Amino acid sequence: MLTSLFNSRHERLLKAIIANDPDKVAHHLSKLDAEQLSVPGSDGRHALELALTDSTPRTLELLLNKAARPLPPARCGTPLVCLALQHSDSLPRLTLLLQAGEDPNLIHSQRPLLHQCVEHCETATLMLHLSRLLQHGADIDQSDADGCTLLQGLLANGDLPLLQFLLQSGARCEEEWLTALEDVALATRLKRVLDDLRIRQMMLGG
């Protein structure tokens, strides 16, 4: 009887998430334990994954406020914070997960979250995603499996605003990286950015 009652309440919660009904989600949440949010439904997805992929950030926020820590991965084994980056409206979902304690320096499939942002985020919002991770303590010089930092990997793309943002955010830049650039004009611009940063630090007594 108890098992049947739990299954019924659990199923109602999952249906409310899919229906994108935060009020019903809140109602069903009050009758379930935190650990039950990681119990998979009939399709293998638990409540948090459903909220992350099929519902609004508000529903995800409600679940995160109650969910046990650490947060469970998605059914495919992908950490939720990585899955969030693949959503079309990823920034609010990423923010909620970071606020819930997800590791901004997490590495999945040999790629740090900062590097995964470049892979999944639209150009128009990429710097916002990177900035959000940096605000929560991401290491801007964290290397991927090839030992390449984010700045080092993006130099060849020639995106000056993005590269300037990384430098101004404290990214390490080796002289030989700029020397190796085929785009001499870009290398010159970046050297000027570095010189300006050094002068600013000197003026501030850094």
Buried (B, 14 or more C-beta within 10 A) or exposed (E): EEEEEBEEBBEBBBBBBBEBBBEBBBEBBEEBEEEBBBBBBEEEBBBBBBBBBBBBBBBBBBBBEBBEEEBBBBEEEBBBBBBBBBBEEBBBBBBBBBEBEBBBEBBBEEBBBBBBBBEBBEEEBBBBBBBBBBEBEBBBBBBBEEEEBBBBBBBEEEBBEBBBBBBEBEBEBEEEBBEEBEBEEBBEBBBEBBEEBEEEEEEEEE
